[in-house]
Amino acid sequence: MEQLPVVTLMKLKNTVERILHVRGNYQGGILEMSVIVDNNLSKEVVETVLPKLLHALKLQGEIFRNVRFNYGIWQEDEVIKNQVCPMMAAISAGFYEEYQQKERAKHLGALVKYLKLFHARSKLILVLTDEKCQIEENVKSEMRPFLDKKLMLIKINEEKDIKIQYREF
């Protein structure tokens, strides 16, 4: 896959702008953002799609020049491995050398509870997952008050088709 579809990149940029301009969210200064990658995704998908998404954000504007970047791997419902690193590191190919795919059934509700505790400061949260991610009915209410306006769910299937969800849970 050479390039991501232009429509996908535009939807990403528009959704990010909508999230950052929600009243009371981002008010200038250094942006803090989190990217959580579901361990169900293959290494090939992660190392091709995520750098392209982050690069598109870098090109979006001055806001993404200096970012406090939190990178997490969602291994199980209760297990998320986190690291703080430069956003440019996540764009480089060598960043994903230690990534290993481990397929497990996961529930978005468990991730949302974790994010409320440890990533509520982030003004933008991107969650990359596969089509099998189970979204419970109570997830939308669980996201309030911190995450419902900050979280963007990006579903990727094995053919690398991308579906962006924001406030559509």
PAGU-846235 format. One record per atom (N, C-alpha, C): residue in one letter; chain; atom name; x, y, z. Coordinates in steps of 0.05 Angstrom, whole numbers, plus 32768, in hexadecimal, padded with zeros to 4 digits. Example, Ala and Ser with C-alpha at 12.3 -4.5 7.8 and 13.67 -1.06 7.14 Angstrom:
['a','A','N',[8108,7F8E,809C]]
['a','A','CA',[80F6,7FA6,809C]]
['a','A','C',[8108,7FBE,809C]]
['s','A','N',[8101,7FD3,808E]]
['s','A','CA',[8111,7FEB,808F]]
['s','A','C',[8102,8001,809D]]
END
This chain:
['m','A','N',[8011,7FE8,8000]]
['m','A','CA',[8000,8000,8000]]
['m','A','C',[8012,8019,8000]]
['e','A','N',[8011,8028,7FEB]]
['e','A','CA',[8022,8040,7FE8]]
['e','A','C',[8018,8057,7FF9]]
['q','A','N',[8000,8060,7FF3]]
['q','A','CA',[7FF5,8077,8001]]
['q','A','C',[7FDA,8070,800E]]
['l','A','N',[7FD3,807E,8022]]
['l','A','CA',[7FB8,807B,802D]]
['l','A','C',[7FA5,808B,801B]]
['p','A','N',[7F8C,8082,8019]]
['p','A','CA',[7F7A,8090,8008]]
['p','A','C',[7F76,80AD,8011]]
['v','A','N',[7F74,80BF,7FFE]]
['v','A','CA',[7F71,80DC,8004]]
['v','A','C',[7F58,80E1,8015]]
['v','A','N',[7F43,80D2,8010]]
['v','A','CA',[7F2A,80D6,8020]]
['v','A','C',[7F2F,80CF,803D]]
['t','A','N',[7F3E,80BA,8042]]
['t','A','CA',[7F45,80B2,805D]]
['t','A','C',[7F56,80C7,806B]]
['l','A','N',[7F69,80D2,805D]]
['l','A','CA',[7F7A,80E7,8069]]
['l','A','C',[7F6A,8100,806F]]
['m','A','N',[7F58,8107,805D]]
['m','A','CA',[7F47,811F,8062]]
['m','A','C',[7F35,811B,807A]]
['k','A','N',[7F29,8103,807C]]
['k','A','CA',[7F18,80FD,8092]]
['k','A','C',[7F28,80FD,80AC]]
['l','A','N',[7F40,80F3,80AC]]
['l','A','CA',[7F52,80F4,80C3]]
['l','A','C',[7F57,8111,80CB]]
['k','A','N',[7F5F,8121,80B9]]
['k','A','CA',[7F66,813D,80BE]]
['k','A','C',[7F4D,814D,80C9]]
['n','A','N',[7F36,8149,80BC]]
['n','A','CA',[7F1E,8156,80C4]]
['n','A','C',[7F15,814E,80E0]]
['t','A','N',[7F17,8134,80E6]]
['t','A','CA',[7F0F,812A,8100]]
['t','A','C',[7F22,8134,8116]]
['v','A','N',[7F3C,8135,8110]]
['v','A','CA',[7F4F,813F,8123]]
['v','A','C',[7F4A,815D,8129]]
['e','A','N',[7F44,816C,8114]]
['e','A','CA',[7F3D,8189,8118]]
['e','A','C',[7F24,818C,8129]]
['r','A','N',[7F11,817B,8124]]
['r','A','CA',[7EF8,817C,8133]]
['r','A','C',[7EFD,8176,8151]]
['i','A','N',[7F0E,8162,8156]]
['i','A','CA',[7F15,815B,8172]]
['i','A','C',[7F24,8171,817F]]
['l','A','N',[7F38,817C,8172]]
['l','A','CA',[7F49,8191,817F]]
['l','A','C',[7F39,81AB,8184]]
['h','A','N',[7F25,81B0,8174]]
['h','A','CA',[7F16,81C9,8177]]
['h','A','C',[7EFC,81C6,8188]]
['v','A','N',[7EF9,81AF,8195]]
['v','A','CA',[7EE3,81AC,81A7]]
['v','A','C',[7EE8,81BF,81BE]]
['r','A','N',[7ED3,81CD,81C7]]
['r','A','CA',[7ED6,81E0,81DC]]
['r','A','C',[7EE2,81D4,81F5]]
['g','A','N',[7EF7,81E0,81FF]]
['g','A','CA',[7F04,81D7,8217]]
['g','A','C',[7F19,81C1,8212]]
['n','A','N',[7F1E,81B9,81FA]]
['n','A','CA',[7F32,81A5,81F5]]
['n','A','C',[7F4E,81B1,81F1]]
['y','A','N',[7F58,81B4,81DA]]
['y','A','CA',[7F73,81BE,81D5]]
['y','A','C',[7F72,81DD,81D5]]
['q','A','N',[7F83,81E9,81E5]]
['q','A','CA',[7F83,8206,81E7]]
['q','A','C',[7F9E,8213,81E2]]
['g','A','N',[7FAE,8204,81D2]]
['g','A','CA',[7FC9,820F,81CB]]
['g','A','C',[7FDE,8202,81DC]]
['g','A','N',[7FF7,8207,81D4]]
['g','A','CA',[800E,81FC,81E2]]
['g','A','C',[8015,81E1,81D6]]
['i','A','N',[8023,81D0,81E5]]
['i','A','CA',[802B,81B6,81DC]]
['i','A','C',[8014,81A3,81DD]]
['l','A','N',[800E,8196,81C7]]
['l','A','CA',[7FF8,8183,81C5]]
['l','A','C',[8000,8169,81D2]]
['e','A','N',[7FEF,815D,81E2]]
['e','A','CA',[7FF4,8143,81ED]]
['e','A','C',[7FE0,8130,81DF]]
['m','A','N',[7FEB,811B,81D3]]
['m','A','CA',[7FD9,8108,81C5]]
['m','A','C',[7FE2,80EC,81CB]]
['s','A','N',[7FCF,80D9,81C7]]
['s','A','CA',[7FD5,80BD,81CC]]
['s','A','C',[7FCC,80AD,81B3]]
['v','A','N',[7FDD,8099,81AD]]
['v','A','CA',[7FD5,8086,8198]]
['v','A','C',[7FD7,806A,81A5]]
['i','A','N',[7FC0,805C,81A5]]
['i','A','CA',[7FBF,8041,81B0]]
['i','A','C',[7FBB,802E,8198]]
['v','A','N',[7FCD,801A,8197]]
['v','A','CA',[7FCC,8006,8181]]
['v','A','C',[7FC3,7FEC,818C]]
['d','A','N',[7FAE,7FE1,8180]]
['d','A','CA',[7FA4,7FC6,8188]]
['d','A','C',[7FB8,7FB1,817F]]
['n','A','N',[7FC0,7FA0,8191]]
['n','A','CA',[7FD3,7F8B,818A]]
['n','A','C',[7FC8,7F76,8177]]
['n','A','N',[7FAE,7F77,8171]]
['n','A','CA',[7FA2,7F65,815D]]
['n','A','C',[7FAB,7F6C,8141]]
['l','A','N',[7FB4,7F84,813C]]
['l','A','CA',[7FBD,7F8D,8122]]
['l','A','C',[7FD8,7F81,811B]]
['s','A','N',[7FDC,7F79,8103]]
['s','A','CA',[7FF5,7F6D,80FB]]
['s','A','C',[800B,7F83,80FA]]
['k','A','N',[8024,7F7A,80FD]]
['k','A','CA',[803A,7F8D,80FD]]
['k','A','C',[803B,7F9C,80E2]]
['e','A','N',[8036,7F8E,80CC]]
['e','A','CA',[8036,7F9B,80B2]]
['e','A','C',[8022,7FB2,80B0]]
['v','A','N',[800A,7FAE,80BB]]
['v','A','CA',[7FF6,7FC2,80BA]]
['v','A','C',[7FFE,7FDA,80CB]]
['v','A','N',[8008,7FD5,80E3]]
['v','A','CA',[8010,7FEA,80F5]]
['v','A','C',[8027,7FFB,80EA]]
['e','A','N',[803C,7FED,80E0]]
['e','A','CA',[8053,7FFC,80D7]]
['e','A','C',[804F,800A,80BC]]
['t','A','N',[8039,8004,80AE]]
['t','A','CA',[8034,8013,8095]]
['t','A','C',[801F,8029,8099]]
['v','A','N',[800A,8023,80A9]]
['v','A','CA',[7FF3,8036,80AB]]
['v','A','C',[7FF9,804B,80C0]]
['l','A','N',[8002,8044,80D8]]
['l','A','CA',[8006,8058,80ED]]
['l','A','C',[8019,806E,80E5]]
['p','A','N',[8031,8068,80DA]]
['p','A','CA',[8043,807E,80D2]]
['p','A','C',[8036,8091,80BD]]
['k','A','N',[8026,8086,80AC]]
['k','A','CA',[8019,8097,8098]]
['k','A','C',[8004,80A9,80A4]]
['l','A','N',[7FF5,809F,80B8]]
['l','A','CA',[7FE2,80AF,80C6]]
['l','A','C',[7FF0,80C5,80D6]]
['l','A','N',[8006,80BE,80E4]]
['l','A','CA',[8014,80D2,80F3]]
['l','A','C',[8022,80E7,80E2]]
['h','A','N',[802C,80DE,80CB]]
['h','A','CA',[8038,80F1,80B8]]
['h','A','C',[8023,8105,80AD]]
['a','A','N',[800B,80FB,80A8]]
['a','A','CA',[7FF6,810D,809F]]
['a','A','C',[7FEF,8121,80B4]]
['l','A','N',[7FF0,8119,80CD]]
['l','A','CA',[7FEB,812D,80E3]]
['l','A','C',[8002,8141,80E5]]
['k','A','N',[801B,8138,80E1]]
['k','A','CA',[8032,814A,80E2]]
['k','A','C',[802F,815F,80CD]]
['l','A','N',[8025,8158,80B5]]
['l','A','CA',[8022,816B,809F]]
['l','A','C',[800A,817E,80A4]]
['q','A','N',[7FF9,8177,80B7]]
['q','A','CA',[7FE1,8186,80BB]]
['q','A','C',[7FE6,81A3,80C5]]
['g','A','N',[7FFA,81A6,80D5]]
['g','A','CA',[7FFF,81C1,80DF]]
['g','A','C',[8013,81C3,80F6]]
['e','A','N',[8016,81DB,8100]]
['e','A','CA',[8029,81E1,8115]]
['e','A','C',[8023,81D2,812F]]
['i','A','N',[800A,81CB,8134]]
['i','A','CA',[8003,81BE,814C]]
['i','A','C',[8012,81A4,8150]]
['f','A','N',[8017,8195,813A]]
['f','A','CA',[8024,817B,813B]]
['f','A','C',[8042,817C,8138]]
['r','A','N',[804E,8193,8139]]
['r','A','CA',[806B,8195,8137]]
['r','A','C',[8079,818C,8151]]
['n','A','N',[806C,8193,8168]]
['n','A','CA',[8077,818C,8182]]
['n','A','C',[8060,8180,8192]]
['v','A','N',[8061,8165,8195]]
['v','A','CA',[804B,8156,81A1]]
['v','A','C',[8056,8145,81B8]]
['r','A','N',[8047,8145,81CE]]
['r','A','CA',[804D,8131,81E3]]
['r','A','C',[803E,8118,81DA]]
['f','A','N',[804C,8104,81D2]]
['f','A','CA',[8041,80EC,81C4]]
['f','A','C',[8042,80D4,81D6]]
['n','A','N',[802A,80C9,81DC]]
['n','A','CA',[8028,80B0,81EC]]
['n','A','C',[8020,809A,81D9]]
['y','A','N',[8030,8085,81D9]]
['y','A','CA',[802C,806E,81C7]]
['y','A','C',[8026,8056,81D9]]
['g','A','N',[800F,8048,81D3]]
['g','A','CA',[8008,8031,81E3]]
['g','A','C',[8000,801A,81D2]]
['i','A','N',[8007,8002,81DC]]
['i','A','CA',[7FFF,7FE9,81CE]]
['i','A','C',[7FEA,7FDB,81E0]]
['w','A','N',[7FD3,7FD8,81D5]]
['w','A','CA',[7FBC,7FCB,81E3]]
['w','A','C',[7FBF,7FAD,81E0]]
['q','A','N',[7FCA,7FA0,81F5]]
['q','A','CA',[7FD0,7F84,81F3]]
['q','A','C',[7FB8,7F73,81FB]]
['e','A','N',[7FAB,7F7A,8211]]
['e','A','CA',[7F93,7F6C,821B]]
['e','A','C',[7F81,7F81,8227]]
['d','A','N',[7F69,7F79,822F]]
['d','A','CA',[7F56,7F8C,823A]]
['d','A','C',[7F62,7F9D,8251]]
['e','A','N',[7F71,7F91,8262]]
['e','A','CA',[7F7C,7F9F,8279]]
['e','A','C',[7F9A,7FA5,8276]]
['v','A','N',[7FA6,7F9E,8260]]
['v','A','CA',[7FC3,7FA1,825D]]
['v','A','C',[7FC9,7FB4,8245]]
['i','A','N',[7FD4,7FCB,824B]]
['i','A','CA',[7FDD,7FDE,8236]]
['i','A','C',[7FF9,7FE6,823D]]
['k','A','N',[800B,7FE2,822A]]
['k','A','CA',[8027,7FEA,822D]]
['k','A','C',[802B,8006,8222]]
['n','A','N',[8034,8018,8232]]
['n','A','CA',[8037,8035,822A]]
['n','A','C',[8054,803D,8228]]
['q','A','N',[8058,8051,8217]]
['q','A','CA',[8072,805F,8217]]
['q','A','C',[806E,807B,820C]]
['v','A','N',[807D,808E,8216]]
['v','A','CA',[807D,80A9,820D]]
['v','A','C',[8096,80AC,81FB]]
['c','A','N',[8091,80B5,81E3]]
['c','A','CA',[80A7,80B7,81CF]]
['c','A','C',[80A2,80CF,81BC]]
['p','A','N',[80B5,80D7,81AD]]
['p','A','CA',[80B0,80EB,8199]]
['p','A','C',[809E,80E0,8183]]
['m','A','N',[808D,80F0,8178]]
['m','A','CA',[807B,80E8,8163]]
['m','A','C',[808A,80DF,814A]]
['m','A','N',[80A1,80EC,8145]]
['m','A','CA',[80B1,80E4,812E]]
['m','A','C',[80BC,80C8,8131]]
['a','A','N',[80C1,80BF,8149]]
['a','A','CA',[80CA,80A3,814D]]
['a','A','C',[80B6,808F,8143]]
['a','A','N',[809C,8095,8148]]
['a','A','CA',[8087,8083,813F]]
['a','A','C',[8083,8084,8121]]
['i','A','N',[808E,8098,8114]]
['i','A','CA',[808C,8099,80F6]]
['i','A','C',[80A2,8088,80EA]]
['s','A','N',[80B8,8084,80F8]]
['s','A','CA',[80CF,8075,80ED]]
['s','A','C',[80C9,8058,80ED]]
['a','A','N',[80D5,8049,80DA]]
['a','A','CA',[80D0,802D,80D6]]
['a','A','C',[80DB,801C,80ED]]
['g','A','N',[80F1,8023,80F9]]
['g','A','CA',[80FE,8013,810D]]
['g','A','C',[80EE,8012,8128]]
['f','A','N',[80DB,8024,812B]]
['f','A','CA',[80CC,8026,8143]]
['f','A','C',[80BB,800D,8149]]
['y','A','N',[80B3,7FFF,8134]]
['y','A','CA',[80A1,7FE9,8137]]
['y','A','C',[80AF,7FCD,8136]]
['e','A','N',[80C9,7FCC,8139]]
['e','A','CA',[80D8,7FB3,8138]]
['e','A','C',[80CF,7F9F,814D]]
['e','A','N',[80C9,7FA9,8165]]
['e','A','CA',[80C2,7F97,817B]]
['e','A','C',[80A4,7F91,817D]]
['y','A','N',[8095,7F9D,816C]]
['y','A','CA',[8078,7F99,816C]]
['y','A','C',[8072,7F7C,8163]]
['q','A','N',[8060,7F6F,8173]]
['q','A','CA',[8057,7F54,816C]]
['q','A','C',[8039,7F52,816E]]
['q','A','N',[802D,7F46,815A]]
['q','A','CA',[8010,7F43,8159]]
['q','A','C',[8008,7F2C,816C]]
['k','A','N',[7FF5,7F31,817D]]
['k','A','CA',[7FE9,7F1D,818E]]
['k','A','C',[7FCB,7F21,818E]]
['e','A','N',[7FBD,7F10,8180]]
['e','A','CA',[7FA0,7F13,817E]]
['e','A','C',[7F92,7F0A,8197]]
['r','A','N',[7F81,7F1B,81A1]]
['r','A','CA',[7F70,7F15,81B8]]
['r','A','C',[7F56,7F25,81B5]]
['a','A','N',[7F41,7F1A,81C1]]
['a','A','CA',[7F28,7F29,81C1]]
['a','A','C',[7F2A,7F3F,81D5]]
['k','A','N',[7F23,7F57,81CC]]
['k','A','CA',[7F25,7F6F,81DE]]
['k','A','C',[7F0A,7F7E,81DD]]
['h','A','N',[7F06,7F8D,81F2]]
['h','A','CA',[7EED,7F9D,81F4]]
['h','A','C',[7EF5,7FBB,81F7]]
['l','A','N',[7EE9,7FCB,81E7]]
['l','A','CA',[7EEF,7FE8,81E7]]
['l','A','C',[7EE9,7FF4,8203]]
['g','A','N',[7ED5,7FEA,8211]]
['g','A','CA',[7ECE,7FF4,822B]]
['g','A','C',[7EE5,7FF3,823F]]
['a','A','N',[7EF4,7FDD,823E]]
['a','A','CA',[7F0C,7FDA,8250]]
['a','A','C',[7F21,7FEE,8249]]
['l','A','N',[7F25,7FF3,822F]]
['l','A','CA',[7F39,8007,8226]]
['l','A','C',[7F30,8023,822F]]
['v','A','N',[7F17,8029,822C]]
['v','A','CA',[7F0C,8044,8234]]
['v','A','C',[7F11,8049,8251]]
['k','A','N',[7F0C,8035,8262]]
['k','A','CA',[7F11,8038,827F]]
['k','A','C',[7F2E,803E,8284]]
['y','A','N',[7F40,8031,8276]]
['y','A','CA',[7F5D,8036,8279]]
['y','A','C',[7F64,8052,8270]]
['l','A','N',[7F5A,805A,8259]]
['l','A','CA',[7F60,8074,824E]]
['l','A','C',[7F56,808A,8260]]
['k','A','N',[7F3F,8087,826D]]
['k','A','CA',[7F35,809B,827F]]
['k','A','C',[7F48,809F,8296]]
['l','A','N',[7F55,808A,829F]]
['l','A','CA',[7F67,808C,82B6]]
['l','A','C',[7F83,8098,82AE]]
['f','A','N',[7F8E,808F,8297]]
['f','A','CA',[7FA9,8095,8292]]
['f','A','C',[7FAE,80A7,8279]]
['h','A','N',[7F9A,80AC,8269]]
['h','A','CA',[7F9E,80BD,8251]]
['h','A','C',[7F8A,80D3,824F]]
['a','A','N',[7F7D,80DB,8265]]
['a','A','CA',[7F68,80EF,8264]]
['a','A','C',[7F74,810B,825D]]
['r','A','N',[7F8E,810E,8263]]
['r','A','CA',[7F9B,8128,825C]]
['r','A','C',[7F9F,812C,823E]]
['s','A','N',[7FA1,8116,8230]]
['s','A','CA',[7FA5,8118,8213]]
['s','A','C',[7F8E,8127,8206]]
['k','A','N',[7F94,8138,81F3]]
['k','A','CA',[7F80,8147,81E5]]
['k','A','C',[7F76,8139,81CC]]
['l','A','N',[7F85,8125,81C3]]
['l','A','CA',[7F7E,8115,81AC]]
['l','A','C',[7F87,80F8,81B2]]
['i','A','N',[7F74,80E5,81AF]]
['i','A','CA',[7F7B,80C9,81B3]]
['i','A','C',[7F72,80BA,819A]]
['l','A','N',[7F85,80AD,818D]]
['l','A','CA',[7F80,809C,8176]]
['l','A','C',[7F83,807F,817F]]
['v','A','N',[7F6F,806F,8179]]
['v','A','CA',[7F6F,8052,817F]]
['v','A','C',[7F6E,8043,8165]]
['l','A','N',[7F83,8035,815E]]
['l','A','CA',[7F84,8025,8146]]
['l','A','C',[7F7D,8008,814E]]
['t','A','N',[7F69,7FFD,8141]]
['t','A','CA',[7F60,7FE2,8148]]
['t','A','C',[7F57,7FD4,812F]]
['d','A','N',[7F50,7FBB,8132]]
['d','A','CA',[7F46,7FAB,811B]]
['d','A','C',[7F28,7FAB,811B]]
['e','A','N',[7F1C,7F9F,8108]]
['e','A','CA',[7EFF,7F9E,8105]]
['e','A','C',[7EF2,7F8D,811B]]
['k','A','N',[7F01,7F7D,8129]]
['k','A','CA',[7EF6,7F6A,813D]]
['k','A','C',[7EF2,7F77,8158]]
['c','A','N',[7EFB,7F8F,815C]]
['c','A','CA',[7EF9,7F9C,8176]]
['c','A','C',[7EDC,7F9E,817E]]
['q','A','N',[7ED6,7F95,8196]]
['q','A','CA',[7EBA,7F94,81A0]]
['q','A','C',[7EB3,7FAE,81AE]]
['i','A','N',[7E9E,7FBB,81A4]]
['i','A','CA',[7E96,7FD4,81AF]]
['i','A','C',[7E7C,7FCF,81BE]]
['e','A','N',[7E7D,7FD2,81D9]]
['e','A','CA',[7E65,7FCD,81E9]]
['e','A','C',[7E52,7FE5,81E7]]
['e','A','N',[7E39,7FE0,81EF]]
['e','A','CA',[7E25,7FF6,81ED]]
['e','A','C',[7E2B,800D,8201]]
['n','A','N',[7E38,8007,8217]]
['n','A','CA',[7E3C,801C,822C]]
['n','A','C',[7E55,802C,8227]]
['v','A','N',[7E64,8027,8212]]
['v','A','CA',[7E7D,8034,820D]]
['v','A','C',[7E7A,8053,820B]]
['k','A','N',[7E65,805C,81FD]]
['k','A','CA',[7E62,8079,81F9]]
['k','A','C',[7E5E,8087,8214]]
['s','A','N',[7E4E,807A,8226]]
['s','A','CA',[7E4B,8087,8241]]
['s','A','C',[7E64,8085,8252]]
['e','A','N',[7E74,806F,824E]]
['e','A','CA',[7E8D,806C,825D]]
['e','A','C',[7EA1,8081,8255]]
['m','A','N',[7EA0,808B,823C]]
['m','A','CA',[7EB3,809E,8232]]
['m','A','C',[7EAF,80BA,823E]]
['r','A','N',[7E98,80BF,8249]]
['r','A','CA',[7E93,80DA,8255]]
['r','A','C',[7EA0,80DC,8270]]
['p','A','N',[7EAA,80F2,8279]]
['p','A','CA',[7EAB,810C,826C]]
['p','A','C',[7EC5,8111,825D]]
['f','A','N',[7ED9,8100,825F]]
['f','A','CA',[7EF3,8107,8254]]
['f','A','C',[7EF8,80FF,8237]]
['l','A','N',[7EEF,80E8,822F]]
['l','A','CA',[7EF8,80DC,8216]]
['l','A','C',[7EE4,80DF,81FE]]
['d','A','N',[7ECC,80E6,8203]]
['d','A','CA',[7EB8,80E5,81EE]]
['d','A','C',[7EBE,80F9,81D8]]
['k','A','N',[7ECD,810E,81DD]]
['k','A','CA',[7ED3,8122,81C9]]
['k','A','C',[7EF0,8121,81C0]]
['k','A','N',[7F00,810D,81CA]]
['k','A','CA',[7F1C,810C,81C4]]
['k','A','C',[7F24,80F2,81B5]]
['l','A','N',[7F14,80DE,81B7]]
['l','A','CA',[7F1C,80C3,81AD]]
['l','A','C',[7F13,80BF,8191]]
['m','A','N',[7F25,80B6,8180]]
['m','A','CA',[7F20,80AF,8164]]
['m','A','C',[7F27,8091,8161]]
['l','A','N',[7F14,8081,8159]]
['l','A','CA',[7F19,8065,8154]]
['l','A','C',[7F1E,8061,8137]]
['i','A','N',[7F35,8055,8131]]
['i','A','CA',[7F3D,804F,8115]]
['i','A','C',[7F3E,8031,8111]]
['k','A','N',[7F2B,8027,8103]]
['k','A','CA',[7F29,800A,80FE]]
['k','A','C',[7F37,8003,80E3]]
['i','A','N',[7F49,7FEF,80E4]]
['i','A','CA',[7F58,7FE8,80CD]]
['i','A','C',[7F54,7FCA,80C9]]
['n','A','N',[7F4C,7FC2,80B0]]
['n','A','CA',[7F4B,7FA5,80AB]]
['n','A','C',[7F64,7F9C,809D]]
['e','A','N',[7F66,7F82,8098]]
['e','A','CA',[7F7F,7F77,808D]]
['e','A','C',[7F86,7F82,8071]]
['e','A','N',[7F72,7F8B,8063]]
['e','A','CA',[7F78,7F97,8048]]
['e','A','C',[7F80,7FB4,804B]]
['k','A','N',[7F83,7FBD,8064]]
['k','A','CA',[7F8C,7FD9,806B]]
['k','A','C',[7F77,7FEE,8063]]
['d','A','N',[7F5D,7FE6,8062]]
['d','A','CA',[7F48,7FF9,805F]]
['d','A','C',[7F43,8006,807B]]
['i','A','N',[7F40,8020,807B]]
['i','A','CA',[7F3F,802F,8094]]
['i','A','C',[7F23,803B,8097]]
['k','A','N',[7F18,8037,80AF]]
['k','A','CA',[7EFE,8044,80B6]]
['k','A','C',[7F03,8054,80CF]]
['i','A','N',[7EFD,806E,80CE]]
['i','A','CA',[7F01,8080,80E4]]
['i','A','C',[7EE6,8085,80F2]]
['q','A','N',[7EE5,8080,810C]]
['q','A','CA',[7ECD,8085,811C]]
['q','A','C',[7ED3,809A,8131]]
['y','A','N',[7EC1,80AD,8133]]
['y','A','CA',[7EC3,80C2,8147]]
['y','A','C',[7EA7,80C8,8151]]
['r','A','N',[7EA2,80C4,816B]]
['r','A','CA',[7E88,80C8,8177]]
['r','A','C',[7E72,80B9,816A]]
['e','A','N',[7E79,80A1,815E]]
['e','A','CA',[7E65,8091,8150]]
['e','A','C',[7E62,8076,815F]]
['f','A','N',[7E67,8075,8178]]
['f','A','CA',[7E67,805B,8186]]
['f','A','C',[7E4B,8053,818F]]
END
